[in-house]
């Protein structure tokens, strides 16, 4: 079972104060780049994996999606999502992405924002999503970039131009990484970029687009909360399509 860190009261309180929690998609620096990967949602049946407070679910309905199912392990997140939602076309349910089960061919689009790095068995997850999509349907998701997950923070230095240098800490060593982010003992699962791509290919997806989100490349998207993250990609954005 996945670690349910979002139901930790200390973590949830800290996360609730973040800009993306207060402002929704408009407060997520990577949202414009992620939105550009999405298809026309009109009439689609959509599943949001790790829906959090339901920001994407509500946006998808506004964009014309016929039905949206938001899944999350955190009861605190689901309670907040339901409180913010007044739309019969959106349903929320509890689900552990590590043990996810979905109806075969039940969806026209699968979406996820910053949830897959909490999943240990990504291969199983991608296969489950593939069988749940109709042929030719897209999967669009963001996850923490493996370079972001593998740095040795205490060892950072600077180059001759004063820019930070982030030495990698065993990038090739895949598996759980424990960090103190908003609360102690947060577990995320590090995979190389090649592993992520190959697992998607093995699950039956064609990769249509990869984006390495670096906020320094888009000054308009710069979030003061990300001041220390201007020199390395924080997020990997992926658009794939089921064969």
Secondary structure, 3 states (H helix, E strand, C coil): CCCCHHHCHHHHHHHHCCHHHHHHHHHCCCHHHHHCCCCCCCCCEEEEECCCCCHHHHHHHHCCCCEEEEEECCHHHHHHHHHHCCCCCEEEEECCHHHCCCCCCCEEEEEEECCHHHCCCHHHHHHHHHHHEEEEEEEEEEEECHHHHCECHHHCEECCCCCEECCECCCCCCEEEEECCCCCCEEEEECCHHHHHHHHHHHCEEEEEEEEECHHHCHHHCCHHHHHHCCCCCEEEEEEEEC
